Amino acid sequence: MNVSPAMQRYAAEIYRLQQDHEQVPLSLLSSHVESSAQAIASMVKRLNNGGYLIHEPYRGVHLTPDGERIAMPALRRHRLTEVFLVRVMKYDWATAHKLADTFERGINDELEDRMDELAGFPTRCPHGEPIPSKSGDMPEVRDEPLINVPSGSDCIVSRVRTHDMDKLDYIGELGLVPGTPFHLLSCAPFKGPLRLNMKPLDHVIGYELAGSLWVEVTKLGEGNKLPPKN
């Protein structure tokens, strides 16, 4: 079966969503690709018939290894476009994701290579997500949700896992962008607020906002350990 650009884009969106959902509900997929239920059903059928995903009625879809493979070119182009829009065209990171959805559809391989060069051959998008290589290899990222990190730890922001414009604007105002170091002073129990020290300032953020931040822990708080990974 020939794989169309539309099939690659759908596979890429499913790949993104299944990082947080074992099964991606069709309603969630529809809201992210902004297509009708009929268009979603038609594309899911094509991908299922091609062996690129498995559809479990009333639960959702997940990609097969072949589905993940066809997702990589579209995922690479999207994230590379985001970097180009931010670094070269000077858009803010909150706007780049939406613009990239449209901008990337007019890009061919030659333009992609030129954008990659002008953007400095990036390995992460502005939100910290890894950019697949041209050969389709996805770099491994070793990070943890901030809400799982014990108090007293030193961290570096690795990824900001939201595309909510208001959240991105606020996170940007606080300076909690990928690559930023901070010290987790405290985390209140029962999903309470977190207090971060970003020299010379302290910031208090809510549990919901903290759930969008993934971090690399450079030093654990004394006497603490990270919870085991599933």
N, C-alpha and C positions, 0 to 999 in steps of 0.2 A: 504493500500500500504506500502510495506517495504521501508524504507528510507535508501538509500545507503550513504556511506561516500562522494561520489562525489556530490550527491544531497545536502548534508549538506554544503559542501565547496562552491557550487554555491550560496546557500541561504545566507551563511555568506558574500560572496562578494557583493551580491545584498544589503544586510543589510548595509554594509559599505558605498556603493555608494549612497544609498537612504537617507543617512544623509545630503547629499548636493544636491540631485536631487529628486524631487517629483516622477518623472517617470525616471527609468534608461533605457536609450537607449541601444538597443542590441549591437550597435557598441561600446559603452563605456564598456559594460560588456565584450565583446570579447577582447578588448585591455587589460583589467585587468586580465583576466584568461588565456590569450594567447592561445585561442582555435579557431578553424575554425568556420565560420558562420554556417556550417552544424551541427557541434557539439553543438554550442550554441542553435540553433533552436530545436534540439532533446531534450536537457536538459530542455529548457523552456517549451516544450510541456509536458514532464514528470511532471515537477513541477506544471504546470497549471492543468493537469488532476488529480493530487493528491490534489488539493485545496490549494497549498502552495504559489501560486502567481497569480496575474491577469495580463494578457498580453493585452495591448491596441495597436493594429496595428498602426504603424507610430508614436507612442508616446513612448512606452517602457513597462517596467514591474515594479510592486511593490509587496512586500510580503503581504500575508494575516497574521493574527495573528498566524495561524498554521505554516506559513512559517518562521515567526520570531522565533517561538519556536524551529524549527529544525535547525535554524542557530546558536543557542547559543552554542552547544557543539563544533562546528568547530571554532567559533569565540573565545571561551575560549581557546581551544588548541593552536590556532595560536598566540594569544597574550601572553599566558603563555610561549610558545616556544620562542618568541622574548625576553622576560625577561630572560629566562634561557640562551639564547645565549649571552646576554649582561653581565649579572651578574656573571654567572658561567664560561662560555666559553670565555668571554672577547672579544667578537666581538663588533665593534662599532655599534651604533644605526642605522646608515644609511644603513648598510649591513644586519642587522638582519631581516628586513621584507622579503627581497628576499630569504634569506636562510631558513626562517621559512616555506615558501611555500613548499619547498621540504622536509625539516627535519621532519615536523609534520606528514607526511604521514606514517612514520614508527613507530609512537608512539601509544601504547595501553593505557588502563586505568591505569594499574599499573605504567608504566613509567611516565604518566602524573602526578600521585600523587607524585611520587618521585621527579620529576622536580619542582613541586609546593613547596615541602618541602625544597629542596636545594636552591631555589630562594627566600625563606623567605616568602612564602604565599603572593605574591604580589596582589594588587587590581587594579593596573594600568600597562599598557605596557610601554616600554621605551618612547613612544611618548605621554603618558598621557591618552590614551584611556582606559576606564574601562574594567575590565576583568569579564565576567559573572561568577556567582557561579556555583558549580557543579549541583545545582538544576535548573539552567537555568535562574536565576534572574539577570537582568542587573542593576548594581548600577546607581543611578541617579547622574549626574554631573551638577553642576550649574556654568556655566561659560559664557563668552561673547566673540565674536570676538574682537580682539584688535582694529580693525579699527572702531568699534562703541563706543569706550571708550573716554570720553572727556579728554582734556588736564588737567594736574594737579592731575591726579588720581594715587593712589598707587595700584600696581597690583602684582599678582603672576602668572607665566606661568602655565597654567593648561594642555593644550594639544598643540601639534605641528601637525597640520593636513595636512601633505604632506608626500609623499614617494619619492619625487624627491631627488635623491642622492646628487646633487650639493647643493640644498637648505638645506638639513639636515646637510651636512658638514659645510656650512657657519653658520647656526644657532648654531651648536655645537661649532664652533670657537668663536662665540660671547658669548657663555655661556647661551643662552636663552633656556635652557632645562626645562622640567616640574619641578616645585618646586622653581624656581628662582624668587626672588622678584625684582621689579624695580619701578621707578617713571617715569610716562609718562610726560615729560617736555612740549612737544608741538607736534601738528599734523598739518601740513600745509594744507590749503584748496585745493579743486579740486584734490584730490587723490595725494597730495604731500607727502614728506617724513615725518617720525616720529622720534622724538628725545627722547631717553630713557636714564635715569640715572641709572646705575648699579654701585653703589659705589665701587671704586672711579672714574669710567670711565663713559663717555657718549658715546652712540652709535647712529648713524643715520641709519635708515633702510628704504627701499623703501616701498611704499604702497602695492605692490604685495607680497613682503615677509611678511609684517605685516598681510596680509590676511590669512596666514597659522597659525598664533598664536592666540590661545584662552586663555583667562585669567580669573582669579577670582579677582574681584575688592575689595580690602580691605578698600579703602577710596576714595570717589569721589572727584574730583576737586571742589573747592569752587564755589557754584552757578551753578553747573552742575548737570545733571541727565542723566541716561542711557535711550536710546530710548525704547519705549514699545516693548515687544516681540509680535510676530504675534500669 
